[in-house]
Amino acid sequence: MADSRKRPAGRFAYEGLQRVFHEKARLGILASLMTAPRGLVFNELKELCALTDGNLSRHIQVLSEAGFVEVLKGFEKRKPQTLYRMTDEGRDGFREYLDELERVVKDMARAPKNSPEGEGDLPSGWVTV
């Protein structure tokens, strides 16, 4: 019978790095929206993140479906606008993600720059195949 107890995560598993956040374009979108609590309209967000219309729309769809970004429709000077804003769940989740990412950076800052034997050296008894 298999052991059903949950195994602890590996030291470097970084379980808090959610895939929905861990994509370059989405990372930029979320960082932009975190700095603009009132939200950003489509063209502002597109420019800030250097994305195409279609690319931004697709990433917003993923973030919206995950419950991290809300989409609001309205008018400015009788022109239709779409405003994007982080949800409370999105803010909390993104902060947790950044905390985990910070853990990665701290781990790497403590890592040795070179192996003890010198760069490229292998321990005795090991060969490259």
Secondary structure as UniProt FT lines:
FT   TURN            11..12
FT   TURN            15..16
FT   TURN            19..21
FT   HELIX           24..34
FT   TURN            37..38
FT   STRAND          40..41
FT   HELIX           42..49
FT   HELIX           53..65
FT   TURN            66..67
FT   STRAND          69..76
FT   TURN            77..78
FT   STRAND          79..86
FT   HELIX           88..110
FT   TURN            116..117
FT   TURN            119..120
FT   TURN            124..125
//
